[in-house]
Structures are given as structure tokens and as C-alpha cells.
């Protein structure tokens, strides 16, 4: 008898600034809950942030989700990119406006650096629109190097992040 595949703890950053961003992020959270061999454990509130990237862009709606999954890192990345594609994500300009962006922020304590995936996410510790929602759902979380998400949040520049009221 084969042992069941282990469950891995992952954190996913969500963002949208096109085509009803609140609905895009809410729908993506529902889709994350439906991923095979995975369970949506927790999701942060929604936050509004100023766009980071080229040109004038609408504000973003951001959130962070916690998943447990049996999917390996690249299989999870493929599943996240399939959700982005279902939302008509176009990769025309780096950090340009988008209907949906799903970033694999953390996968257990793994460090991954290849042509398709870098984990921890390379901008995790410098973006308040990632750190504050992550701190909301995992206040005791530490990175593999021992630094806490709380300490990174305190060091991060404030970009005018606004926590949105609960959406019903």
C-alpha cells in the first residue's frame, strides 16, 4: 500500500486591477478552493493598493490565501497560471495592469530558484500589499531564515494600503 502524498503549506498572493478587481479576486479565491489535491485553509481580507509598475494604472485589489496541497511546486504553479488564463490574464508589460495575478509566495520552507519559479517570492519582503494580508492570516509565520513576517512588515514602506470592508 502506498503512503498518501504529503500535504504542503503554501501562501498565494492575489492581485487584480482590471475588469471589476474585487470580483476577480473573490472568484480566484473560489477557484483556489476547488484546486485538486488542495484545500483553501484561510484567506485574508481584501486590500486596495496603489499600482506598482509602469504608467498610470488603476489601484489594485490584493489578498493572500493559505493552501495545503499535495501538488508539487511546478504543478501548483501550472494550476495558478491556468486560473490566471481563465481570467484572460495577458502578459504584455512587466508589472502592467492585469485582470488577475497569482503569485506563489511560499511553499513550506523550500527555497526554489529556476527559470519558471522563485520561492520565496523575490519581492515578498518589500511589498506591504503582500506582507500585511499575509500577517493577517499568519501572524506567527517565520521565513526559513528565521525572520518573522511581522518584522518584515514593520520595515516595509507604507504605500497607502487600505483594508476594504467585508464584502457580502
MARROVO-830620 format. One record per residue: residue in one letter; residue number from 1; z negated, x, y of N, C-alpha, C, O, CB in turn. Coordinates in Angstrom, 1 decimal. Glycine has a CB too. Example, Ala and Ser with C-alpha at 12.3 -4.5 7.8 and 13.67 -1.06 7.14 Angstrom:
<atoms>
A,1,-7.8,13.2,-5.7,-7.8,12.3,-4.5,-7.8,13.2,-3.3,-8.5,14.2,-3.3,-9.0,11.3,-4.5
S,2,-7.1,12.8,-2.2,-7.1,13.7,-1.1,-7.9,12.9,0.0,-8.0,13.4,1.1,-5.7,14.1,-0.6
</atoms>
This chain:
<atoms>
X,1,0.0,0.8,-1.2,0.0,0.0,0.0,0.0,0.9,1.2,-0.8,1.8,1.3,-1.2,-1.0,0.0
X,2,0.9,0.6,2.2,1.0,1.4,3.4,0.0,0.9,4.4,-0.2,-0.3,4.6,2.4,1.3,4.0
X,3,-0.6,1.9,5.1,-1.6,1.6,6.2,-0.8,1.0,7.4,0.3,1.4,7.6,-2.4,2.8,6.6
X,4,-1.4,0.0,8.1,-0.8,-0.5,9.2,-0.6,0.5,10.3,-1.4,1.5,10.4,-1.6,-1.7,9.8
X,5,0.4,0.4,11.1,0.7,1.3,12.2,-0.5,1.2,13.2,-1.0,0.1,13.5,2.0,1.0,12.9
X,6,-0.9,2.4,13.8,-2.0,2.3,14.8,-1.6,1.6,16.0,-0.4,1.5,16.4,-2.4,3.8,15.1
X,7,-2.6,1.1,16.7,-2.4,0.4,18.0,-2.6,1.5,19.1,-3.6,2.2,19.1,-3.3,-0.8,18.2
X,8,-1.7,1.5,20.1,-1.8,2.4,21.2,-2.1,1.7,22.5,-1.6,0.6,22.7,-0.5,3.3,21.3
X,9,-3.0,2.2,23.3,-3.3,1.6,24.6,-2.3,2.2,25.7,-2.2,3.4,25.9,-4.8,1.9,25.0
X,10,-1.7,1.2,26.3,-0.7,1.6,27.3,-0.9,0.8,28.6,-1.4,-0.3,28.6,0.8,1.3,26.8
X,11,-0.5,1.4,29.7,-0.5,0.7,31.0,0.9,0.8,31.6,1.5,1.8,31.6,-1.6,1.4,32.0
X,12,1.3,-0.4,32.1,2.6,-0.6,32.6,2.5,-1.0,34.1,1.8,-1.9,34.4,3.4,-1.7,31.8
X,13,3.2,-0.3,34.9,3.3,-0.7,36.3,4.5,-1.6,36.5,5.6,-1.4,36.0,3.5,0.6,37.3
X,14,4.3,-2.7,37.3,5.4,-3.7,37.6,5.6,-3.7,39.1,4.7,-3.6,39.8,5.0,-5.1,37.0
X,15,6.9,-3.9,39.4,7.2,-4.0,40.9,8.5,-4.7,41.0,9.4,-4.6,40.2,7.3,-2.6,41.5
X,16,8.6,-5.5,42.1,9.8,-6.2,42.5,9.9,-6.4,44.0,8.8,-6.7,44.6,9.9,-7.6,41.7
X,17,11.1,-6.3,44.6,11.2,-6.7,46.0,12.5,-7.5,46.3,12.9,-7.6,47.4,11.2,-5.4,46.9
X,18,13.1,-8.0,45.2,14.3,-8.8,45.4,14.2,-10.1,44.6,13.5,-10.2,43.5,15.6,-8.0,44.9
X,19,14.9,-11.1,45.1,15.0,-12.4,44.3,13.7,-13.0,43.8,13.4,-12.9,42.6,15.9,-12.2,43.1
X,20,12.9,-13.4,44.8,11.6,-14.0,44.5,10.7,-13.1,43.7,10.4,-13.3,42.5,11.7,-15.4,43.8
X,21,10.2,-12.0,44.3,9.5,-11.0,43.6,8.2,-11.4,42.9,7.9,-11.0,41.8,9.1,-9.9,44.6
X,22,7.5,-12.4,43.5,6.3,-12.9,42.8,6.7,-13.5,41.4,6.1,-13.2,40.4,5.5,-14.0,43.6
X,23,7.7,-14.3,41.4,8.2,-14.9,40.2,8.7,-13.8,39.2,8.5,-13.9,38.0,9.3,-15.9,40.5
X,24,9.4,-12.8,39.7,9.9,-11.8,38.9,8.8,-11.1,38.1,8.9,-10.8,36.9,10.7,-10.7,39.7
X,25,7.7,-10.7,38.9,6.6,-10.0,38.3,5.8,-11.0,37.3,5.5,-10.5,36.2,5.6,-9.5,39.3
X,26,5.6,-12.2,37.7,5.0,-13.1,36.8,5.7,-13.3,35.5,5.2,-13.4,34.4,4.8,-14.5,37.5
X,27,7.1,-13.5,35.6,7.9,-13.7,34.4,7.9,-12.4,33.5,7.8,-12.5,32.3,9.4,-14.0,34.8
X,28,7.9,-11.2,34.2,7.8,-10.0,33.4,6.5,-9.9,32.7,6.5,-9.4,31.5,8.0,-8.8,34.3
X,29,5.4,-10.3,33.3,4.1,-10.3,32.5,4.2,-11.2,31.3,3.7,-10.9,30.3,3.0,-10.8,33.5
X,30,4.8,-12.4,31.5,5.0,-13.3,30.3,5.9,-12.6,29.2,5.6,-12.8,28.0,5.7,-14.6,30.8
X,31,6.9,-11.9,29.7,7.8,-11.2,28.7,7.0,-10.0,28.0,7.2,-9.8,26.8,9.0,-10.7,29.4
X,32,6.2,-9.3,28.7,5.4,-8.3,28.1,4.5,-8.9,27.0,4.3,-8.2,26.0,4.5,-7.5,29.2
X,33,4.0,-10.1,27.3,3.1,-10.7,26.3,3.9,-11.1,25.0,3.2,-11.3,24.0,2.5,-12.0,26.9
X,34,5.2,-11.1,25.1,6.0,-11.5,24.0,6.6,-10.3,23.2,7.3,-10.5,22.2,7.1,-12.4,24.4
X,35,6.3,-9.1,23.7,6.9,-7.9,23.0,6.4,-7.8,21.6,5.3,-8.1,21.3,6.5,-6.6,23.8
X,36,7.4,-7.5,20.7,7.0,-7.4,19.2,6.0,-6.3,19.0,6.0,-5.2,19.7,8.2,-7.2,18.4
X,37,5.1,-6.5,18.1,4.1,-5.5,17.7,3.2,-5.1,18.9,2.7,-3.9,18.9,4.8,-4.3,17.1
X,38,3.0,-5.9,19.8,2.3,-5.6,21.0,1.4,-6.8,21.5,1.7,-7.9,21.1,3.2,-5.2,22.2
X,39,0.4,-6.5,22.2,-0.4,-7.6,22.8,-0.7,-7.2,24.3,-1.1,-6.1,24.6,-1.7,-7.8,22.0
X,40,-0.5,-8.2,25.1,-0.9,-8.1,26.5,-2.4,-8.3,26.6,-2.9,-9.3,26.3,-0.2,-9.1,27.5
X,41,-3.2,-7.2,27.0,-4.6,-7.2,27.0,-5.2,-7.7,28.3,-6.1,-8.5,28.4,-5.2,-5.9,26.6
X,42,-4.6,-7.2,29.4,-5.0,-7.5,30.7,-3.9,-7.3,31.7,-3.0,-6.6,31.5,-6.3,-6.6,31.0
X,43,-4.0,-8.0,32.8,-3.1,-7.8,33.9,-3.9,-7.9,35.2,-4.8,-8.7,35.4,-1.9,-8.9,33.9
X,44,-3.5,-7.1,36.2,-4.1,-7.1,37.5,-3.7,-8.3,38.3,-2.8,-9.0,38.0,-3.8,-5.8,38.2
X,45,-4.3,-8.4,39.5,-3.8,-9.3,40.5,-2.5,-8.8,41.0,-2.1,-7.7,40.6,-4.8,-9.4,41.7
X,46,-1.8,-9.6,41.7,-0.6,-9.2,42.4,-0.9,-8.6,43.7,-1.8,-9.1,44.4,0.4,-10.4,42.5
X,47,-0.2,-7.6,44.1,-0.4,-6.9,45.4,0.9,-6.8,46.2,2.0,-6.6,45.5,-1.0,-5.5,45.2
X,48,0.8,-6.9,47.5,2.0,-6.7,48.3,1.9,-5.3,48.9,0.8,-4.9,49.4,2.1,-7.8,49.5
X,49,3.0,-4.5,48.9,3.0,-3.2,49.4,4.3,-2.9,50.2,5.3,-3.5,49.9,2.9,-2.1,48.3
X,50,4.2,-2.0,51.1,5.4,-1.6,51.8,6.3,-0.8,50.9,5.8,-0.1,50.0,5.1,-0.8,53.1
X,51,7.6,-0.9,51.1,8.6,-0.2,50.2,8.5,1.3,50.4,8.3,1.8,51.5,10.0,-0.7,50.4
X,52,8.5,2.0,49.3,8.7,3.5,49.3,10.1,3.7,48.9,10.5,3.5,47.8,7.6,4.2,48.4
X,53,10.9,4.3,49.8,12.3,4.5,49.4,13.2,4.5,50.6,12.7,4.3,51.8,12.8,3.6,48.4
X,54,14.5,4.6,50.4,15.4,4.7,51.5,15.7,3.4,52.2,15.6,2.3,51.6,16.7,5.3,50.9
X,55,16.0,3.5,53.5,16.4,2.4,54.3,15.3,1.3,54.5,14.2,1.5,54.0,17.6,1.8,53.6
X,56,15.7,0.3,55.1,14.9,-0.9,55.3,14.9,-1.7,54.1,16.0,-2.2,53.6,15.3,-1.7,56.6
X,57,13.8,-2.0,53.5,13.7,-2.8,52.3,12.6,-3.8,52.4,11.6,-3.6,53.2,13.4,-1.9,51.0
X,58,12.7,-4.9,51.7,11.6,-5.9,51.7,10.4,-5.3,51.1,10.5,-4.3,50.3,12.0,-7.2,51.0
X,59,9.2,-5.9,51.4,8.0,-5.4,50.7,8.1,-5.7,49.2,8.8,-6.5,48.8,6.8,-6.2,51.3
X,60,7.3,-4.9,48.5,7.2,-5.1,47.0,6.0,-6.0,46.6,5.0,-6.1,47.4,7.1,-3.7,46.4
X,61,6.2,-6.6,45.5,5.0,-7.2,44.8,4.8,-6.3,43.6,5.7,-6.0,42.8,5.4,-8.7,44.4
X,62,3.5,-5.9,43.4,3.2,-4.9,42.3,2.0,-5.5,41.5,1.2,-6.3,42.0,2.8,-3.6,42.9
X,63,1.9,-5.0,40.3,0.8,-5.3,39.4,0.8,-4.2,38.3,1.7,-3.4,38.2,1.0,-6.7,38.7
X,64,-0.3,-4.2,37.6,-0.4,-3.3,36.4,-0.8,-4.1,35.2,-1.7,-5.0,35.3,-1.4,-2.1,36.7
X,65,-0.2,-3.9,34.1,-0.6,-4.6,32.8,-1.1,-3.6,31.8,-0.6,-2.4,31.8,0.6,-5.4,32.2
X,66,-2.0,-4.0,31.0,-2.5,-3.2,29.9,-2.0,-3.8,28.6,-2.2,-5.0,28.3,-4.1,-3.1,29.9
X,67,-1.4,-3.0,27.7,-0.9,-3.5,26.4,-1.5,-2.6,25.3,-1.9,-1.5,25.5,0.6,-3.3,26.4
X,68,-1.7,-3.2,24.2,-1.8,-2.5,23.0,-0.6,-2.7,22.2,0.0,-3.8,22.2,-3.1,-2.9,22.1
X,69,-0.1,-1.6,21.6,1.2,-1.7,20.9,1.3,-0.8,19.7,0.6,0.2,19.7,2.3,-1.4,21.9
X,70,2.1,-1.2,18.8,2.4,-0.3,17.6,3.7,0.4,17.9,4.1,1.3,17.1,2.5,-1.1,16.3
X,71,4.4,0.1,19.0,5.7,0.7,19.3,5.4,2.2,19.7,4.5,2.5,20.4,6.4,0.0,20.4
X,72,6.3,3.0,19.3,6.3,4.4,19.7,6.7,4.5,21.2,7.4,3.6,21.7,7.2,5.3,18.8
X,73,6.4,5.6,21.9,6.7,5.6,23.3,8.2,5.3,23.7,8.4,4.5,24.6,6.4,7.0,23.9
X,74,9.2,5.9,23.0,10.5,5.6,23.4,11.0,4.2,23.0,11.8,3.6,23.7,11.5,6.7,22.8
X,75,10.4,3.7,22.0,10.7,2.3,21.6,10.1,1.3,22.6,10.8,0.3,23.0,10.2,2.0,20.2
X,76,9.0,1.7,23.1,8.4,0.9,24.2,9.2,1.0,25.5,9.4,0.0,26.1,6.9,1.3,24.5
X,77,9.6,2.2,25.8,10.5,2.4,27.0,11.8,1.5,26.8,12.2,0.9,27.8,10.9,3.9,27.2
X,78,12.4,1.5,25.7,13.6,0.7,25.4,13.3,-0.8,25.7,14.1,-1.5,26.3,14.1,0.9,24.0
X,79,12.1,-1.2,25.2,11.8,-2.6,25.4,11.5,-3.0,26.8,12.0,-4.0,27.3,10.5,-3.0,24.5
X,80,10.9,-2.0,27.6,10.7,-2.3,29.0,12.0,-2.3,29.7,12.2,-3.1,30.6,9.8,-1.2,29.6
X,81,12.9,-1.4,29.4,14.2,-1.4,30.1,15.1,-2.6,29.7,15.9,-3.1,30.5,15.0,-0.1,29.7
X,82,14.9,-3.2,28.5,15.6,-4.4,28.1,15.1,-5.6,29.0,15.8,-6.4,29.4,15.4,-4.7,26.6
X,83,13.8,-5.6,29.3,13.2,-6.6,30.2,13.8,-6.5,31.6,14.2,-7.4,32.2,11.7,-6.6,30.2
X,84,13.9,-5.2,32.1,14.5,-5.0,33.4,15.9,-5.5,33.4,16.3,-6.1,34.4,14.5,-3.5,33.7
X,85,16.7,-5.2,32.4,18.1,-5.6,32.3,18.2,-7.2,32.3,19.1,-7.7,32.9,18.8,-5.1,31.1
X,86,17.3,-7.8,31.6,17.3,-9.3,31.6,17.0,-9.9,33.0,17.4,-11.0,33.3,16.2,-9.8,30.6
X,87,16.4,-9.1,33.9,16.2,-9.4,35.3,17.3,-8.9,36.2,17.1,-8.9,37.4,14.8,-8.9,35.8
X,88,18.4,-8.5,35.6,19.5,-7.9,36.4,19.2,-6.7,37.2,19.7,-6.5,38.3,20.1,-9.0,37.3
X,89,18.3,-5.8,36.7,18.0,-4.6,37.4,19.2,-3.7,37.5,20.0,-3.5,36.5,16.9,-3.8,36.6
X,90,19.5,-3.2,38.7,20.6,-2.3,39.0,20.0,-1.0,39.5,19.2,-1.0,40.4,21.6,-2.9,40.0
X,91,20.5,0.1,38.9,20.0,1.4,39.3,21.1,2.1,40.2,21.8,3.0,39.7,19.7,2.3,38.1
X,92,21.2,1.6,41.4,22.2,2.1,42.3,21.7,3.3,43.2,22.5,4.3,43.4,22.7,1.0,43.2
X,93,20.5,3.2,43.7,19.9,4.2,44.6,18.5,4.4,44.1,17.8,3.5,43.9,20.0,3.7,46.1
X,94,18.2,5.7,44.0,16.8,6.1,43.6,15.8,5.5,44.6,16.0,5.6,45.8,16.6,7.6,43.6
X,95,14.8,4.8,44.1,13.8,4.1,44.9,14.3,3.0,45.8,13.7,2.7,46.8,13.0,5.1,45.7
X,96,15.5,2.5,45.4,16.1,1.4,46.2,15.5,0.1,45.8,14.7,0.0,44.9,17.6,1.4,46.0
X,97,15.9,-0.9,46.5,15.4,-2.3,46.2,15.8,-2.7,44.7,16.8,-2.2,44.2,16.0,-3.3,47.2
X,98,14.9,-3.5,44.1,15.2,-3.9,42.8,14.6,-5.2,42.4,13.6,-5.6,43.0,14.7,-2.8,41.8
X,99,15.2,-5.9,41.5,14.6,-7.2,41.0,13.4,-6.9,40.2,12.4,-7.7,40.3,15.7,-7.9,40.2
X,100,13.4,-5.8,39.4,12.2,-5.5,38.6,12.2,-4.1,38.2,13.2,-3.5,37.8,12.2,-6.4,37.3
X,101,11.0,-3.5,38.3,10.8,-2.1,37.9,9.6,-2.1,37.0,8.5,-2.6,37.4,10.6,-1.1,39.1
X,102,9.8,-1.6,35.8,8.7,-1.5,34.8,8.5,0.0,34.5,9.4,0.6,33.9,8.9,-2.3,33.5
X,103,7.3,0.5,34.8,7.1,2.0,34.5,6.0,2.1,33.5,4.9,1.5,33.6,6.7,2.7,35.8
X,104,6.2,2.9,32.5,5.2,3.3,31.5,4.3,4.3,32.2,4.7,5.5,32.3,5.8,3.8,30.2
X,105,3.1,3.9,32.6,2.2,4.8,33.3,1.4,5.7,32.4,1.4,6.9,32.7,1.2,4.0,34.2
X,106,0.8,5.1,31.4,0.0,5.9,30.4,0.2,5.4,29.0,0.4,4.2,28.9,-1.5,5.8,30.8
X,107,0.2,6.2,28.1,0.3,5.9,26.7,-0.7,6.7,25.9,-0.6,7.9,25.7,1.8,6.2,26.1
X,108,-1.8,6.0,25.6,-3.0,6.7,25.1,-3.3,7.9,26.0,-3.3,7.7,27.3,-2.8,7.2,23.6
X,109,-3.7,9.0,25.5,-3.9,10.2,26.3,-2.7,11.2,26.1,-2.8,12.4,26.4,-5.2,10.9,25.8
X,110,-1.6,10.7,25.7,-0.4,11.5,25.4,0.2,12.1,26.7,0.1,11.4,27.8,0.6,10.8,24.7
X,111,0.7,13.3,26.6,1.5,13.9,27.7,2.9,14.0,27.1,3.1,14.7,26.1,0.9,15.3,28.1
X,112,3.8,13.3,27.7,5.2,13.3,27.3,6.1,13.8,28.4,6.0,13.3,29.6,5.6,11.9,26.8
X,113,7.0,14.7,28.2,7.9,15.1,29.2,9.3,15.4,28.5,9.5,16.5,28.0,7.4,16.4,29.9
X,114,10.2,14.5,28.6,11.5,14.7,28.1,12.5,14.1,29.0,12.1,13.5,30.1,11.7,14.1,26.6
X,115,13.8,14.1,28.7,14.8,13.6,29.6,14.7,12.1,29.9,15.3,11.7,30.9,16.2,14.0,29.1
X,116,14.1,11.4,29.1,14.0,9.9,29.2,12.7,9.4,29.7,12.6,8.4,30.4,14.3,9.2,28.0
X,117,11.6,10.2,29.5,10.3,9.7,29.8,9.3,10.8,30.1,9.2,11.8,29.5,9.8,8.9,28.5
X,118,8.5,10.5,31.2,7.4,11.4,31.6,6.2,10.5,31.6,6.1,9.6,32.4,7.7,12.1,32.9
X,119,5.2,10.9,30.8,3.9,10.2,30.8,2.8,11.3,30.8,2.9,12.3,30.0,3.8,9.3,29.6
X,120,1.8,11.2,31.6,1.5,10.1,32.6,2.7,10.1,33.6,3.4,11.1,33.9,0.2,10.4,33.3
X,121,2.9,8.9,34.2,3.9,8.7,35.2,3.7,9.8,36.3,2.6,10.0,36.8,3.9,7.3,35.8
X,122,4.8,10.5,36.7,4.7,11.6,37.7,4.1,11.2,39.0,3.6,12.1,39.7,6.0,12.2,37.9
X,123,4.2,9.9,39.4,3.6,9.5,40.7,2.4,8.7,40.6,1.9,8.1,41.6,4.7,8.8,41.5
X,124,1.8,8.6,39.4,0.7,7.7,39.2,-0.5,8.0,40.1,-1.1,7.1,40.7,0.2,8.0,37.8
X,125,-0.8,9.3,40.4,-2.0,9.6,41.2,-1.8,9.6,42.7,-2.7,9.9,43.4,-2.5,10.9,40.7
X,126,-0.6,9.3,43.2,-0.3,9.3,44.6,0.1,8.0,45.2,0.5,7.9,46.3,0.7,10.4,44.9
X,127,0.2,6.9,44.4,0.6,5.6,44.8,-0.5,4.6,44.7,-0.9,4.2,43.6,1.9,5.2,44.0
X,128,-0.9,4.1,45.9,-2.0,3.1,45.9,-1.6,1.8,45.2,-2.4,1.1,44.7,-2.5,2.9,47.3
X,129,-0.3,1.5,45.3,0.2,0.2,44.7,0.2,0.3,43.1,0.4,-0.7,42.5,1.6,-0.1,45.2
X,130,-0.1,1.5,42.6,-0.3,1.7,41.2,-1.8,1.8,40.9,-2.3,1.2,40.0,0.5,2.9,40.6
X,131,-2.4,2.7,41.7,-3.8,3.0,41.4,-4.8,1.9,41.6,-5.6,1.6,40.8,-4.2,4.2,42.3
X,132,-4.6,1.1,42.7,-5.5,0.0,42.9,-5.5,-1.1,41.9,-6.5,-1.6,41.4,-5.3,-0.6,44.3
X,133,-4.3,-1.5,41.5,-4.2,-2.5,40.4,-4.7,-1.9,39.1,-5.4,-2.7,38.3,-2.8,-3.0,40.2
X,134,-4.5,-0.7,38.8,-5.0,0.0,37.6,-6.5,0.0,37.6,-7.1,-0.2,36.6,-4.4,1.4,37.4
X,135,-7.1,0.4,38.8,-8.5,0.4,38.9,-9.1,-0.9,38.7,-10.2,-1.1,38.2,-8.9,1.0,40.3
X,136,-8.4,-2.0,39.2,-8.9,-3.3,39.0,-9.1,-3.7,37.5,-10.2,-4.3,37.2,-7.9,-4.3,39.6
X,137,-8.2,-3.3,36.7,-8.3,-3.7,35.3,-8.9,-2.7,34.4,-9.3,-3.0,33.2,-6.9,-4.1,34.7
X,138,-9.0,-1.4,34.9,-9.6,-0.4,34.0,-10.5,0.6,34.9,-10.1,1.7,35.1,-8.5,0.5,33.3
X,139,-11.6,0.0,35.4,-12.4,0.8,36.4,-13.0,2.1,35.9,-13.3,3.0,36.6,-13.5,-0.1,36.9
X,140,-13.1,2.2,34.6,-13.8,3.4,34.0,-12.7,4.3,33.4,-13.1,5.3,32.7,-14.8,3.0,32.9
X,141,-11.4,4.0,33.6,-10.4,4.8,33.0,-10.3,6.2,33.5,-10.5,6.5,34.7,-9.0,4.2,33.2
X,142,-10.2,7.2,32.6,-10.0,8.6,33.0,-8.7,9.1,32.4,-8.2,8.7,31.3,-11.2,9.5,32.4
X,143,-8.1,10.0,33.1,-6.8,10.6,32.6,-7.2,11.7,31.6,-8.4,12.0,31.5,-6.0,11.3,33.8
X,144,-6.3,12.2,30.8,-6.5,13.1,29.8,-7.2,14.4,30.3,-8.0,15.0,29.5,-5.2,13.5,29.1
X,145,-7.0,14.7,31.6,-7.7,15.9,32.1,-9.1,15.7,32.6,-9.8,16.6,33.1,-6.8,16.4,33.3
X,146,-9.6,14.4,32.4,-11.0,14.1,32.7,-11.2,13.5,34.1,-12.3,13.0,34.4,-11.8,15.3,32.6
X,147,-10.1,13.5,34.9,-10.3,12.9,36.3,-10.2,11.4,36.1,-9.5,10.8,35.3,-9.2,13.4,37.2
X,148,-11.0,10.7,36.9,-11.1,9.2,36.9,-10.0,8.6,37.8,-9.7,9.2,38.8,-12.5,8.7,37.2
X,149,-9.6,7.4,37.4,-8.7,6.7,38.2,-9.4,6.3,39.6,-8.8,6.3,40.6,-8.2,5.4,37.5
X,150,-10.7,6.1,39.5,-11.5,5.8,40.7,-11.4,7.0,41.7,-11.2,6.7,42.9,-12.9,5.5,40.4
X,151,-11.5,8.2,41.2,-11.5,9.3,42.1,-10.1,9.5,42.7,-9.9,9.9,43.9,-11.9,10.6,41.4
X,152,-9.0,9.3,41.9,-7.7,9.4,42.5,-7.4,8.3,43.5,-6.8,8.5,44.5,-6.6,9.3,41.3
X,153,-8.0,7.1,43.3,-7.8,6.0,44.2,-8.4,6.4,45.6,-7.9,6.0,46.6,-8.4,4.7,43.7
X,154,-9.6,7.0,45.5,-10.2,7.4,46.8,-9.5,8.4,47.6,-9.5,8.4,48.8,-11.6,7.9,46.5
X,155,-8.7,9.2,46.9,-7.9,10.3,47.5,-6.5,9.8,48.0,-5.9,10.5,48.8,-7.7,11.5,46.6
X,156,-6.1,8.7,47.5,-4.8,8.2,47.8,-4.6,7.6,49.2,-5.6,7.0,49.7,-4.4,7.1,46.8
X,157,-3.5,7.9,49.8,-3.2,7.3,51.2,-3.1,5.8,51.1,-2.6,5.2,50.1,-1.9,7.9,51.7
X,158,-3.7,5.1,52.1,-3.6,3.7,52.2,-2.3,3.3,52.8,-2.0,3.7,53.9,-4.8,3.1,53.0
X,159,-1.5,2.5,52.1,-0.2,2.1,52.6,-0.1,0.7,53.0,0.9,0.0,53.0,0.9,2.4,51.6
X,160,-1.3,0.1,53.3,-1.3,-1.3,53.7,-1.2,-2.2,52.6,-0.8,-3.4,52.7,-0.2,-1.5,54.7
X,161,-1.7,-1.8,51.4,-1.7,-2.7,50.2,-2.5,-3.9,50.5,-3.6,-3.9,51.0,-2.2,-1.9,49.0
X,162,-2.0,-5.1,50.1,-2.7,-6.4,50.3,-2.7,-7.1,48.9,-1.7,-7.4,48.3,-2.0,-7.3,51.3
X,163,-4.0,-7.4,48.5,-4.1,-8.2,47.3,-3.8,-9.6,47.6,-4.4,-10.2,48.5,-5.6,-8.1,46.7
X,164,-2.9,-10.2,46.8,-2.5,-11.6,47.0,-3.5,-12.6,46.4,-4.1,-12.3,45.4,-1.1,-11.8,46.4
X,165,-3.6,-13.8,47.0,-4.4,-14.8,46.4,-3.9,-15.1,45.0,-2.7,-15.0,44.7,-4.5,-16.1,47.2
X,166,-4.7,-15.6,44.1,-4.3,-16.0,42.8,-3.2,-17.0,42.8,-3.3,-18.0,43.6,-5.6,-16.6,41.9
X,167,-2.2,-16.8,42.1,-1.0,-17.7,42.0,-1.2,-18.7,40.9,-1.6,-18.3,39.8,0.3,-16.9,41.8
X,168,-1.1,-20.0,41.2,-1.2,-21.0,40.2,0.1,-21.6,39.8,0.1,-22.5,38.9,-2.2,-22.1,40.7
</atoms>
